[in-house]
Amino acid sequence: MDNISLHQFLTVYVWFGLSTILFLFALIARFYERLSGQRTYYRLFTIPALAFTGATIRLASLDQVTNDMVGDGFLAIGGVSLAVLCLHVYRLMTSGR
Protein backbone atom coordinates (compact mmCIF):
# COMPACT_ATOMS: atom_id res chain seq x y z
CA MET A 1 0.00 0.00 0.00
CA ASP A 2 1.60 3.24 -1.08
CA ASN A 3 1.23 6.60 0.63
CA ILE A 4 -1.51 7.93 -1.62
CA SER A 5 -3.82 4.96 -1.15
CA LEU A 6 -3.13 5.02 2.60
CA HIS A 7 -4.06 8.71 2.60
CA GLN A 8 -7.26 7.97 0.71
CA PHE A 9 -8.22 5.22 3.15
CA LEU A 10 -7.55 7.37 6.21
CA THR A 11 -9.39 10.35 4.73
CA VAL A 12 -12.53 8.34 4.10
CA TYR A 13 -12.21 6.56 7.46
CA VAL A 14 -11.99 9.87 9.36
CA TRP A 15 -14.92 11.24 7.35
CA PHE A 16 -17.21 8.48 8.68
CA GLY A 17 -16.30 9.36 12.27
CA LEU A 18 -16.76 13.07 11.63
CA SER A 19 -20.14 12.47 10.02
CA THR A 20 -21.25 10.52 13.06
CA ILE A 21 -20.21 13.33 15.38
CA LEU A 22 -21.98 15.94 13.23
CA PHE A 23 -25.13 13.82 13.26
CA LEU A 24 -24.98 13.63 17.07
CA PHE A 25 -24.51 17.40 17.32
CA ALA A 26 -27.56 17.93 15.10
CA LEU A 27 -29.60 15.53 17.23
CA ILE A 28 -28.59 17.35 20.41
CA ALA A 29 -29.53 20.72 18.87
CA ARG A 30 -32.87 19.32 17.66
CA PHE A 31 -33.62 17.85 21.07
CA TYR A 32 -32.82 21.14 22.80
CA GLU A 33 -34.96 23.09 20.32
CA ARG A 34 -37.93 20.85 20.99
CA LEU A 35 -37.35 20.92 24.74
CA SER A 36 -36.81 24.65 25.20
CA GLY A 37 -38.62 26.17 22.23
CA GLN A 38 -35.56 28.26 21.27
CA ARG A 39 -34.29 28.18 17.68
CA THR A 40 -31.07 26.22 17.38
CA TYR A 41 -31.01 25.99 13.56
CA TYR A 42 -30.18 22.29 13.74
CA ARG A 43 -30.89 21.90 10.02
CA LEU A 44 -27.86 24.08 9.25
CA PHE A 45 -25.59 21.28 10.49
CA THR A 46 -25.89 19.94 6.94
CA ILE A 47 -23.62 22.78 5.74
CA PRO A 48 -20.50 21.52 7.54
CA ALA A 49 -21.45 17.94 6.66
CA LEU A 50 -21.63 18.79 2.96
CA ALA A 51 -18.45 20.88 3.11
CA PHE A 52 -16.51 18.07 4.78
CA THR A 53 -17.95 15.62 2.26
CA GLY A 54 -16.74 17.83 -0.59
CA ALA A 55 -13.30 18.09 0.99
CA THR A 56 -13.13 14.33 1.49
CA ILE A 57 -14.08 13.61 -2.10
CA ARG A 58 -11.68 16.22 -3.44
CA LEU A 59 -8.71 15.19 -1.29
CA ALA A 60 -9.25 11.45 -1.76
CA SER A 61 -9.50 11.77 -5.54
CA LEU A 62 -6.28 13.74 -6.07
CA ASP A 63 -2.82 12.30 -6.45
CA GLN A 64 -1.44 14.83 -3.98
CA VAL A 65 -1.90 15.05 -0.25
CA THR A 66 -1.54 18.81 0.32
CA ASN A 67 -1.67 22.18 -1.44
CA ASP A 68 -5.16 21.94 -2.91
CA MET A 69 -7.03 25.23 -2.67
CA VAL A 70 -10.49 23.76 -3.31
CA GLY A 71 -10.11 21.01 -0.69
CA ASP A 72 -8.68 23.44 1.82
CA GLY A 73 -11.53 25.86 1.09
CA PHE A 74 -14.10 23.15 1.77
CA LEU A 75 -12.34 22.35 5.05
CA ALA A 76 -12.32 26.03 6.04
CA ILE A 77 -16.02 26.48 5.23
CA GLY A 78 -16.90 23.34 7.15
CA GLY A 79 -14.79 24.26 10.15
CA VAL A 80 -16.01 27.84 10.45
CA SER A 81 -19.67 26.93 9.98
CA LEU A 82 -19.39 24.09 12.50
CA ALA A 83 -17.72 26.39 15.04
CA VAL A 84 -20.42 29.06 14.62
CA LEU A 85 -23.25 26.55 14.97
CA CYS A 86 -21.73 24.86 18.01
CA LEU A 87 -21.08 28.22 19.66
CA HIS A 88 -24.68 29.26 19.01
CA VAL A 89 -26.09 26.08 20.56
CA TYR A 90 -23.65 26.34 23.47
CA ARG A 91 -24.76 29.91 24.24
CA LEU A 92 -28.40 28.91 24.09
CA MET A 93 -27.89 25.95 26.36
CA THR A 94 -25.88 27.87 28.94
CA SER A 95 -27.99 31.05 28.61
CA GLY A 96 -24.93 33.11 27.74
CA ARG A 97 -23.18 32.45 31.06
FIKOLKE-667364 format. One record per atom (N, C-alpha, C, O): residue number from 0; residue in three letters; z, y, x. Coordinates in nm, 4 decimals, always signed. Layout:
# FIKOLKE-667364
> n | res | z | y | x
> NUM | ALA | Z | Y | X .
...
This chain:
# FIKOLKE-667364
> n | res | z | y | x
> 0 | MET | +0.0000 | -0.1175 | +0.0848 .
> 0 | MET | +0.0000 | +0.0000 | +0.0000 .
> 0 | MET | +0.0000 | +0.1234 | +0.0891 .
> 0 | MET | +0.0926 | +0.1440 | +0.1675 .
> 1 | ASP | -0.1025 | +0.2043 | +0.0771 .
> 1 | ASP | -0.1084 | +0.3242 | +0.1600 .
> 1 | ASP | -0.0278 | +0.4377 | +0.0967 .
> 1 | ASP | +0.0268 | +0.4232 | -0.0127 .
> 2 | ASN | -0.0216 | +0.5491 | +0.1665 .
> 2 | ASN | +0.0635 | +0.6601 | +0.1229 .
> 2 | ASN | +0.0182 | +0.7222 | -0.0083 .
> 2 | ASN | +0.1012 | +0.7625 | -0.0898 .
> 3 | ILE | -0.1120 | +0.7303 | -0.0292 .
> 3 | ILE | -0.1616 | +0.7931 | -0.1515 .
> 3 | ILE | -0.1265 | +0.7081 | -0.2732 .
> 3 | ILE | -0.0804 | +0.7619 | -0.3739 .
> 4 | SER | -0.1468 | +0.5794 | -0.2664 .
> 4 | SER | -0.1147 | +0.4959 | -0.3818 .
> 4 | SER | +0.0363 | +0.4891 | -0.4044 .
> 4 | SER | +0.0809 | +0.4780 | -0.5186 .
> 5 | LEU | +0.1150 | +0.4955 | -0.2981 .
> 5 | LEU | +0.2598 | +0.5019 | -0.3130 .
> 5 | LEU | +0.2990 | +0.6334 | -0.3810 .
> 5 | LEU | +0.3870 | +0.6352 | -0.4671 .
> 6 | HIS | +0.2342 | +0.7420 | -0.3426 .
> 6 | HIS | +0.2600 | +0.8707 | -0.4058 .
> 6 | HIS | +0.2235 | +0.8665 | -0.5539 .
> 6 | HIS | +0.2980 | +0.9179 | -0.6373 .
> 7 | GLN | +0.1119 | +0.8070 | -0.5868 .
> 7 | GLN | +0.0705 | +0.7971 | -0.7262 .
> 7 | GLN | +0.1707 | +0.7161 | -0.8074 .
> 7 | GLN | +0.2051 | +0.7544 | -0.9193 .
> 8 | PHE | +0.2174 | +0.6055 | -0.7527 .
> 8 | PHE | +0.3154 | +0.5224 | -0.8218 .
> 8 | PHE | +0.4454 | +0.5986 | -0.8448 .
> 8 | PHE | +0.4995 | +0.5970 | -0.9553 .
> 9 | LEU | +0.4951 | +0.6640 | -0.7428 .
> 9 | LEU | +0.6210 | +0.7371 | -0.7549 .
> 9 | LEU | +0.6087 | +0.8564 | -0.8490 .
> 9 | LEU | +0.7030 | +0.8877 | -0.9217 .
> 10 | THR | +0.4945 | +0.9228 | -0.8482 .
> 10 | THR | +0.4735 | +1.0354 | -0.9388 .
> 10 | THR | +0.4789 | +0.9911 | -1.0842 .
> 10 | THR | +0.5448 | +1.0545 | -1.1666 .
> 11 | VAL | +0.4103 | +0.8837 | -1.1151 .
> 11 | VAL | +0.4099 | +0.8339 | -1.2530 .
> 11 | VAL | +0.5469 | +0.7779 | -1.2896 .
> 11 | VAL | +0.5918 | +0.7950 | -1.4030 .
> 12 | TYR | +0.6135 | +0.7119 | -1.1969 .
> 12 | TYR | +0.7463 | +0.6564 | -1.2214 .
> 12 | TYR | +0.8475 | +0.7666 | -1.2525 .
> 12 | TYR | +0.9272 | +0.7530 | -1.3453 .
> 13 | VAL | +0.8449 | +0.8743 | -1.1766 .
> 13 | VAL | +0.9361 | +0.9869 | -1.1989 .
> 13 | VAL | +0.9032 | +1.0557 | -1.3309 .
> 13 | VAL | +0.9933 | +1.1040 | -1.3994 .
> 14 | TRP | +0.7742 | +1.0608 | -1.3675 .
> 14 | TRP | +0.7347 | +1.1241 | -1.4924 .
> 14 | TRP | +0.7973 | +1.0532 | -1.6123 .
> 14 | TRP | +0.8380 | +1.1196 | -1.7076 .
> 15 | PHE | +0.8058 | +0.9204 | -1.6102 .
> 15 | PHE | +0.8677 | +0.8483 | -1.7211 .
> 15 | PHE | +1.0160 | +0.8849 | -1.7350 .
> 15 | PHE | +1.0642 | +0.9042 | -1.8467 .
> 16 | GLY | +1.0873 | +0.8945 | -1.6251 .
> 16 | GLY | +1.2271 | +0.9360 | -1.6299 .
> 16 | GLY | +1.2430 | +1.0782 | -1.6794 .
> 16 | GLY | +1.3322 | +1.1066 | -1.7595 .
> 17 | LEU | +1.1576 | +1.1679 | -1.6328 .
> 17 | LEU | +1.1630 | +1.3071 | -1.6757 .
> 17 | LEU | +1.1307 | +1.3206 | -1.8238 .
> 17 | LEU | +1.1928 | +1.4007 | -1.8936 .
> 18 | SER | +1.0355 | +1.2442 | -1.8717 .
> 18 | SER | +1.0015 | +1.2473 | -2.0141 .
> 18 | SER | +1.1174 | +1.1999 | -2.0999 .
> 18 | SER | +1.1414 | +1.2539 | -2.2079 .
> 19 | THR | +1.1882 | +1.1005 | -2.0529 .
> 19 | THR | +1.3056 | +1.0516 | -2.1253 .
> 19 | THR | +1.4138 | +1.1590 | -2.1335 .
> 19 | THR | +1.4743 | +1.1790 | -2.2387 .
> 20 | ILE | +1.4374 | +1.2270 | -2.0234 .
> 20 | ILE | +1.5383 | +1.3330 | -2.0212 .
> 20 | ILE | +1.4975 | +1.4492 | -2.1120 .
> 20 | ILE | +1.5814 | +1.5044 | -2.1831 .
> 21 | LEU | +1.3703 | +1.4862 | -2.1101 .
> 21 | LEU | +1.3225 | +1.5935 | -2.1979 .
> 21 | LEU | +1.3368 | +1.5546 | -2.3441 .
> 21 | LEU | +1.3724 | +1.6381 | -2.4273 .
> 22 | PHE | +1.3097 | +1.4294 | -2.3763 .
> 22 | PHE | +1.3256 | +1.3819 | -2.5132 .
> 22 | PHE | +1.4722 | +1.3896 | -2.5558 .
> 22 | PHE | +1.5019 | +1.4279 | -2.6690 .
> 23 | LEU | +1.5634 | +1.3536 | -2.4664 .
> 23 | LEU | +1.7066 | +1.3627 | -2.4981 .
> 23 | LEU | +1.7507 | +1.5074 | -2.5171 .
> 23 | LEU | +1.8298 | +1.5365 | -2.6067 .
> 24 | PHE | +1.7005 | +1.5981 | -2.4340 .
> 24 | PHE | +1.7320 | +1.7403 | -2.4508 .
> 24 | PHE | +1.6848 | +1.7902 | -2.5868 .
> 24 | PHE | +1.7564 | +1.8636 | -2.6549 .
> 25 | ALA | +1.5636 | +1.7502 | -2.6262 .
> 25 | ALA | +1.5102 | +1.7929 | -2.7559 .
> 25 | ALA | +1.5932 | +1.7355 | -2.8701 .
> 25 | ALA | +1.6158 | +1.8032 | -2.9704 .
> 26 | LEU | +1.6383 | +1.6126 | -2.8561 .
> 26 | LEU | +1.7232 | +1.5533 | -2.9597 .
> 26 | LEU | +1.8578 | +1.6245 | -2.9702 .
> 26 | LEU | +1.9090 | +1.6453 | -3.0802 .
> 27 | ILE | +1.9139 | +1.6611 | -2.8577 .
> 27 | ILE | +2.0406 | +1.7348 | -2.8586 .
> 27 | ILE | +2.0217 | +1.8708 | -2.9262 .
> 27 | ILE | +2.1039 | +1.9116 | -3.0082 .
> 28 | ALA | +1.9138 | +1.9405 | -2.8917 .
> 28 | ALA | +1.8875 | +2.0717 | -2.9527 .
> 28 | ALA | +1.8633 | +2.0579 | -3.1026 .
> 28 | ALA | +1.9095 | +2.1410 | -3.1807 .
> 29 | ARG | +1.7913 | +1.9538 | -3.1433 .
> 29 | ARG | +1.7658 | +1.9319 | -3.2865 .
> 29 | ARG | +1.8954 | +1.9009 | -3.3609 .
> 29 | ARG | +1.9186 | +1.9513 | -3.4708 .
> 30 | PHE | +1.9786 | +1.8181 | -3.3006 .
> 30 | PHE | +2.1068 | +1.7848 | -3.3620 .
> 30 | PHE | +2.1930 | +1.9092 | -3.3780 .
> 30 | PHE | +2.2544 | +1.9289 | -3.4828 .
> 31 | TYR | +2.1982 | +1.9935 | -3.2747 .
> 31 | TYR | +2.2797 | +2.1136 | -3.2820 .
> 31 | TYR | +2.2233 | +2.2115 | -3.3848 .
> 31 | TYR | +2.2999 | +2.2792 | -3.4534 .
> 32 | GLU | +2.0912 | +2.2202 | -3.3964 .
> 32 | GLU | +2.0319 | +2.3094 | -3.4960 .
> 32 | GLU | +2.0677 | +2.2649 | -3.6368 .
> 32 | GLU | +2.1002 | +2.3474 | -3.7221 .
> 33 | ARG | +2.0618 | +2.1354 | -3.6609 .
> 33 | ARG | +2.0988 | +2.0854 | -3.7935 .
> 33 | ARG | +2.2480 | +2.1012 | -3.8201 .
> 33 | ARG | +2.2879 | +2.1288 | -3.9333 .
> 34 | LEU | +2.3298 | +2.0843 | -3.7187 .
> 34 | LEU | +2.4741 | +2.0923 | -3.7351 .
> 34 | LEU | +2.5216 | +2.2351 | -3.7563 .
> 34 | LEU | +2.6050 | +2.2607 | -3.8432 .
> 35 | SER | +2.4688 | +2.3287 | -3.6771 .
> 35 | SER | +2.5196 | +2.4653 | -3.6812 .
> 35 | SER | +2.4353 | +2.5599 | -3.7653 .
> 35 | SER | +2.4853 | +2.6632 | -3.8099 .
> 36 | GLY | +2.3096 | +2.5271 | -3.7878 .
> 36 | GLY | +2.2227 | +2.6165 | -3.8619 .
> 36 | GLY | +2.1600 | +2.7252 | -3.7770 .
> 36 | GLY | +2.0860 | +2.8082 | -3.8299 .
> 37 | GLN | +2.1869 | +2.7280 | -3.6463 .
> 37 | GLN | +2.1270 | +2.8256 | -3.5559 .
> 37 | GLN | +1.9948 | +2.7712 | -3.5022 .
> 37 | GLN | +1.9804 | +2.6505 | -3.4827 .
> 38 | ARG | +1.8989 | +2.8597 | -3.4783 .
> 38 | ARG | +1.7678 | +2.8182 | -3.4295 .
> 38 | ARG | +1.7742 | +2.7841 | -3.2810 .
> 38 | ARG | +1.8096 | +2.8690 | -3.1993 .
> 39 | THR | +1.7407 | +2.6621 | -3.2462 .
> 39 | THR | +1.7381 | +2.6216 | -3.1066 .
> 39 | THR | +1.5965 | +2.6070 | -3.0531 .
> 39 | THR | +1.5781 | +2.5891 | -2.9327 .
> 40 | TYR | +1.4962 | +2.6143 | -3.1398 .
> 40 | TYR | +1.3556 | +2.5993 | -3.1012 .
> 40 | TYR | +1.3312 | +2.4672 | -3.0282 .
> 40 | TYR | +1.2650 | +2.4638 | -2.9245 .
> 41 | TYR | +1.3849 | +2.3593 | -3.0832 .
> 41 | TYR | +1.3741 | +2.2291 | -3.0178 .
> 41 | TYR | +1.2293 | +2.1818 | -3.0083 .
> 41 | TYR | +1.1968 | +2.1004 | -2.9218 .
> 42 | ARG | +1.1428 | +2.2311 | -3.0948 .
> 42 | ARG | +1.0016 | +2.1902 | -3.0885 .
> 42 | ARG | +0.9322 | +2.2441 | -2.9636 .
> 42 | ARG | +0.8311 | +2.1889 | -2.9202 .
> 43 | LEU | +0.9853 | +2.3503 | -2.9063 .
> 43 | LEU | +0.9251 | +2.4075 | -2.7855 .
> 43 | LEU | +0.9487 | +2.3220 | -2.6612 .
> 43 | LEU | +0.8921 | +2.3504 | -2.5557 .
> 44 | PHE | +1.0308 | +2.2184 | -2.6717 .
> 44 | PHE | +1.0485 | +2.1278 | -2.5591 .
> 44 | PHE | +0.9216 | +2.0477 | -2.5308 .
> 44 | PHE | +0.9138 | +1.9777 | -2.4298 .
> 45 | THR | +0.8228 | +2.0575 | -2.6186 .
> 45 | THR | +0.6938 | +1.9937 | -2.5893 .
> 45 | THR | +0.6160 | +2.0701 | -2.4822 .
> 45 | THR | +0.5307 | +2.0118 | -2.4154 .
> 46 | ILE | +0.6439 | +2.1989 | -2.4647 .
> 46 | ILE | +0.5736 | +2.2778 | -2.3623 .
> 46 | ILE | +0.6036 | +2.2250 | -2.2224 .
> 46 | ILE | +0.5095 | +2.1985 | -2.1475 .
> 47 | PRO | +0.7315 | +2.2082 | -2.1828 .
> 47 | PRO | +0.7537 | +2.1518 | -2.0498 .
> 47 | PRO | +0.7055 | +2.0067 | -2.0397 .
> 47 | PRO | +0.6615 | +1.9632 | -1.9333 .
> 48 | ALA | +0.7137 | +1.9323 | -2.1494 .
> 48 | ALA | +0.6659 | +1.7938 | -2.1447 .
> 48 | ALA | +0.5150 | +1.7906 | -2.1178 .
> 48 | ALA | +0.4681 | +1.7115 | -2.0360 .
> 49 | LEU | +0.4405 | +1.8753 | -2.1858 .
> 49 | LEU | +0.2959 | +1.8793 | -2.1633 .
> 49 | LEU | +0.2613 | +1.9341 | -2.0245 .
> 49 | LEU | +0.1672 | +1.8868 | -1.9607 .
> 50 | ALA | +0.3364 | +2.0326 | -1.9785 .
> 50 | ALA | +0.3114 | +2.0879 | -1.8453 .
> 50 | ALA | +0.3389 | +1.9840 | -1.7370 .
> 50 | ALA | +0.2607 | +1.9706 | -1.6429 .
> 51 | PHE | +0.4486 | +1.9109 | -1.7495 .
> 51 | PHE | +0.4783 | +1.8068 | -1.6506 .
> 51 | PHE | +0.3794 | +1.6913 | -1.6601 .
> 51 | PHE | +0.3491 | +1.6273 | -1.5595 .
> 52 | THR | +0.3288 | +1.6640 | -1.7804 .
> 52 | THR | +0.2258 | +1.5616 | -1.7953 .
> 52 | THR | +0.0971 | +1.6054 | -1.7253 .
> 52 | THR | +0.0336 | +1.5259 | -1.6561 .
> 53 | GLY | +0.0593 | +1.7309 | -1.7431 .
> 53 | GLY | -0.0588 | +1.7827 | -1.6745 .
> 53 | GLY | -0.0432 | +1.7789 | -1.5232 .
> 53 | GLY | -0.1375 | +1.7449 | -1.4518 .
> 54 | ALA | +0.0747 | +1.8134 | -1.4744 .
> 54 | ALA | +0.0994 | +1.8093 | -1.3305 .
> 54 | ALA | +0.0949 | +1.6660 | -1.2790 .
> 54 | ALA | +0.0417 | +1.6403 | -1.1710 .
> 55 | THR | +0.1501 | +1.5732 | -1.3551 .
> 55 | THR | +0.1492 | +1.4331 | -1.3125 .
> 55 | THR | +0.0073 | +1.3795 | -1.3064 .
> 55 | THR | -0.0298 | +1.3125 | -1.2100 .
> 56 | ILE | -0.0714 | +1.4081 | -1.4075 .
> 56 | ILE | -0.2102 | +1.3609 | -1.4080 .
> 56 | ILE | -0.2880 | +1.4229 | -1.2936 .
> 56 | ILE | -0.3635 | +1.3548 | -1.2242 .
> 57 | ARG | -0.2693 | +1.5523 | -1.2744 .
> 57 | ARG | -0.3436 | +1.6216 | -1.1678 .
> 57 | ARG | -0.3034 | +1.5709 | -1.0293 .
> 57 | ARG | -0.3902 | +1.5424 | -0.9467 .
> 58 | LEU | -0.1745 | +1.5595 | -1.0032 .
> 58 | LEU | -0.1290 | +1.5190 | -0.8706 .
> 58 | LEU | -0.1542 | +1.3712 | -0.8427 .
> 58 | LEU | -0.1765 | +1.3332 | -0.7278 .
> 59 | ALA | -0.1511 | +1.2881 | -0.9453 .
> 59 | ALA | -0.1763 | +1.1454 | -0.9248 .
> 59 | ALA | -0.3249 | +1.1159 | -0.9082 .
> 59 | ALA | -0.3613 | +1.0139 | -0.8497 .
> 60 | SER | -0.4112 | +1.2037 | -0.9588 .
> 60 | SER | -0.5542 | +1.1770 | -0.9504 .
> 60 | SER | -0.6188 | +1.2296 | -0.8224 .
> 60 | SER | -0.7310 | +1.1907 | -0.7899 .
> 61 | LEU | -0.5508 | +1.3162 | -0.7503 .
> 61 | LEU | -0.6068 | +1.3740 | -0.6282 .
> 61 | LEU | -0.5845 | +1.2826 | -0.5084 .
> 61 | LEU | -0.4985 | +1.1945 | -0.5106 .
> 62 | ASP | -0.6623 | +1.3049 | -0.4058 .
> 62 | ASP | -0.6446 | +1.2301 | -0.2818 .
> 62 | ASP | -0.5503 | +1.3009 | -0.1853 .
> 62 | ASP | -0.5310 | +1.2552 | -0.0727 .
> 63 | GLN | -0.4923 | +1.4107 | -0.2282 .
> 63 | GLN | -0.3977 | +1.4831 | -0.1438 .
> 63 | GLN | -0.2623 | +1.4894 | -0.2134 .
> 63 | GLN | -0.2531 | +1.4789 | -0.3357 .
> 64 | VAL | -0.1601 | +1.5062 | -0.1352 .
> 64 | VAL | -0.0249 | +1.5053 | -0.1896 .
> 64 | VAL | +0.0246 | +1.6472 | -0.2171 .
> 64 | VAL | +0.1011 | +1.6681 | -0.3112 .
> 65 | THR | -0.0169 | +1.7433 | -0.1381 .
> 65 | THR | +0.0323 | +1.8806 | -0.1536 .
> 65 | THR | -0.0837 | +1.9788 | -0.1572 .
> 65 | THR | -0.2002 | +1.9402 | -0.1472 .
> 66 | ASN | -0.0500 | +2.1065 | -0.1716 .
> 66 | ASN | -0.1442 | +2.2183 | -0.1674 .
> 66 | ASN | -0.2474 | +2.2137 | -0.2792 .
> 66 | ASN | -0.3663 | +2.2343 | -0.2547 .
> 67 | ASP | -0.2033 | +2.1873 | -0.4004 .
> 67 | ASP | -0.2913 | +2.1943 | -0.5163 .
> 67 | ASP | -0.2372 | +2.3026 | -0.6076 .
> 67 | ASP | -0.1271 | +2.2899 | -0.6613 .
> 68 | MET | -0.3133 | +2.4082 | -0.6251 .
> 68 | MET | -0.2671 | +2.5229 | -0.7027 .
> 68 | MET | -0.2499 | +2.4894 | -0.8510 .
> 68 | MET | -0.1554 | +2.5369 | -0.9140 .
> 69 | VAL | -0.3389 | +2.4092 | -0.9072 .
> 69 | VAL | -0.3308 | +2.3762 | -1.0490 .
> 69 | VAL | -0.2082 | +2.2899 | -1.0766 .
> 69 | VAL | -0.1338 | +2.3160 | -1.1711 .
> 70 | GLY | -0.1869 | +2.1869 | -0.9943 .
> 70 | GLY | -0.0693 | +2.1009 | -1.0113 .
> 70 | GLY | +0.0606 | +2.1772 | -0.9920 .
> 70 | GLY | +0.1566 | +2.1584 | -1.0667 .
> 71 | ASP | +0.0628 | +2.2633 | -0.8912 .
> 71 | ASP | +0.1819 | +2.3442 | -0.8679 .
> 71 | ASP | +0.2049 | +2.4442 | -0.9816 .
> 71 | ASP | +0.3191 | +2.4740 | -1.0165 .
> 72 | GLY | +0.0966 | +2.4954 | -1.0384 .
> 72 | GLY | +0.1088 | +2.5859 | -1.1529 .
> 72 | GLY | +0.1674 | +2.5157 | -1.2744 .
> 72 | GLY | +0.2534 | +2.5705 | -1.3433 .
> 73 | PHE | +0.1200 | +2.3935 | -1.3005 .
> 73 | PHE | +0.1771 | +2.3150 | -1.4099 .
> 73 | PHE | +0.3262 | +2.2906 | -1.3871 .
> 73 | PHE | +0.4061 | +2.3012 | -1.4802 .
> 74 | LEU | +0.3634 | +2.2579 | -1.2637 .
> 74 | LEU | +0.5049 | +2.2351 | -1.2342 .
> 74 | LEU | +0.5871 | +2.3621 | -1.2539 .
> 74 | LEU | +0.6993 | +2.3565 | -1.3042 .
> 75 | ALA | +0.5317 | +2.4760 | -1.2146 .
> 75 | ALA | +0.6041 | +2.6031 | -1.2316 .
> 75 | ALA | +0.6206 | +2.6369 | -1.3792 .
> 75 | ALA | +0.7289 | +2.6776 | -1.4214 .
> 76 | ILE | +0.5150 | +2.6207 | -1.4580 .
> 76 | ILE | +0.5235 | +2.6484 | -1.6015 .
> 76 | ILE | +0.6253 | +2.5565 | -1.6676 .
> 76 | ILE | +0.7065 | +2.6009 | -1.7488 .
> 77 | GLY | +0.6207 | +2.4288 | -1.6327 .
> 77 | GLY | +0.7153 | +2.3338 | -1.6903 .
> 77 | GLY | +0.8585 | +2.3639 | -1.6519 .
> 77 | GLY | +0.9486 | +2.3567 | -1.7355 .
> 78 | GLY | +0.8800 | +2.3976 | -1.5253 .
> 78 | GLY | +1.0153 | +2.4260 | -1.4793 .
> 78 | GLY | +1.0739 | +2.5520 | -1.5399 .
> 78 | GLY | +1.1897 | +2.5530 | -1.5816 .
> 79 | VAL | +0.9955 | +2.6574 | -1.5450 .
> 79 | VAL | +1.0448 | +2.7838 | -1.6009 .
> 79 | VAL | +1.0710 | +2.7698 | -1.7503 .
> 79 | VAL | +1.1743 | +2.8151 | -1.7997 .
> 80 | SER | +0.9777 | +2.7071 | -1.8229 .
> 80 | SER | +0.9981 | +2.6930 | -1.9674 .
> 80 | SER | +1.1165 | +2.6020 | -1.9981 .
> 80 | SER | +1.1906 | +2.6271 | -2.0932 .
> 81 | LEU | +1.1352 | +2.4968 | -1.9190 .
> 81 | LEU | +1.2502 | +2.4095 | -1.9393 .
> 81 | LEU | +1.3807 | +2.4831 | -1.9100 .
> 81 | LEU | +1.4785 | +2.4665 | -1.9828 .
> 82 | ALA | +1.3831 | +2.5634 | -1.8052 .
> 82 | ALA | +1.5039 | +2.6391 | -1.7721 .
> 82 | ALA | +1.5384 | +2.7392 | -1.8822 .
> 82 | ALA | +1.6552 | +2.7533 | -1.9183 .
> 83 | VAL | +1.4386 | +2.8083 | -1.9356 .
> 83 | VAL | +1.4625 | +2.9060 | -2.0418 .
> 83 | VAL | +1.5140 | +2.8374 | -2.1673 .
> 83 | VAL | +1.6089 | +2.8853 | -2.2293 .
> 84 | LEU | +1.4530 | +2.7260 | -2.2053 .
> 84 | LEU | +1.4969 | +2.6546 | -2.3253 .
> 84 | LEU | +1.6384 | +2.5988 | -2.3096 .
> 84 | LEU | +1.7201 | +2.6090 | -2.4012 .
> 85 | CYS | +1.6667 | +2.5405 | -2.1947 .
> 85 | CYS | +1.8011 | +2.4859 | -2.1731 .
> 85 | CYS | +1.9060 | +2.5965 | -2.1695 .
> 85 | CYS | +2.0166 | +2.5782 | -2.2205 .
> 86 | LEU | +1.8730 | +2.7099 | -2.1105 .
> 86 | LEU | +1.9664 | +2.8220 | -2.1080 .
> 86 | LEU | +1.9907 | +2.8756 | -2.2482 .
> 86 | LEU | +2.1031 | +2.9127 | -2.2821 .
> 87 | HIS | +1.8859 | +2.8800 | -2.3300 .
> 87 | HIS | +1.9012 | +2.9263 | -2.4682 .
> 87 | HIS | +1.9937 | +2.8334 | -2.5473 .
> 87 | HIS | +2.0837 | +2.8797 | -2.6174 .
> 88 | VAL | +1.9715 | +2.7039 | -2.5359 .
> 88 | VAL | +2.0558 | +2.6078 | -2.6090 .
> 88 | VAL | +2.1986 | +2.6118 | -2.5553 .
> 88 | VAL | +2.2943 | +2.6023 | -2.6322 .
> 89 | TYR | +2.2130 | +2.6257 | -2.4253 .
> 89 | TYR | +2.3468 | +2.6345 | -2.3653 .
> 89 | TYR | +2.4228 | +2.7555 | -2.4179 .
> 89 | TYR | +2.5408 | +2.7448 | -2.4513 .
> 90 | ARG | +2.3565 | +2.8706 | -2.4257 .
> 90 | ARG | +2.4236 | +2.9910 | -2.4760 .
> 90 | ARG | +2.4614 | +2.9782 | -2.6232 .
> 90 | ARG | +2.5662 | +3.0265 | -2.6661 .
> 91 | LEU | +2.3746 | +2.9125 | -2.6996 .
> 91 | LEU | +2.4086 | +2.8911 | -2.8399 .
> 91 | LEU | +2.5287 | +2.7985 | -2.8541 .
> 91 | LEU | +2.6176 | +2.8223 | -2.9358 .
> 92 | MET | +2.5302 | +2.6950 | -2.7754 .
> 92 | MET | +2.6362 | +2.5952 | -2.7891 .
> 92 | MET | +2.7699 | +2.6454 | -2.7374 .
> 92 | MET | +2.8748 | +2.6031 | -2.7860 .
> 93 | THR | +2.7677 | +2.7334 | -2.6414 .
> 93 | THR | +2.8938 | +2.7874 | -2.5879 .
> 93 | THR | +2.9241 | +2.9254 | -2.6439 .
> 93 | THR | +3.0221 | +2.9880 | -2.6034 .
> 94 | SER | +2.8436 | +2.9732 | -2.7345 .
> 94 | SER | +2.8607 | +3.1048 | -2.7995 .
> 94 | SER | +2.8623 | +3.2182 | -2.6981 .
> 94 | SER | +2.9328 | +3.3173 | -2.7170 .
> 95 | GLY | +2.7853 | +3.2044 | -2.5911 .
> 95 | GLY | +2.7743 | +3.3110 | -2.4927 .
> 95 | GLY | +2.8940 | +3.3266 | -2.4022 .
> 95 | GLY | +2.9028 | +3.4266 | -2.3309 .
> 96 | ARG | +2.9864 | +3.2329 | -2.4015 .
> 96 | ARG | +3.1062 | +3.2453 | -2.3177 .
> 96 | ARG | +3.0779 | +3.2079 | -2.1759 .
> 96 | ARG | +3.1676 | +3.2126 | -2.0917 .
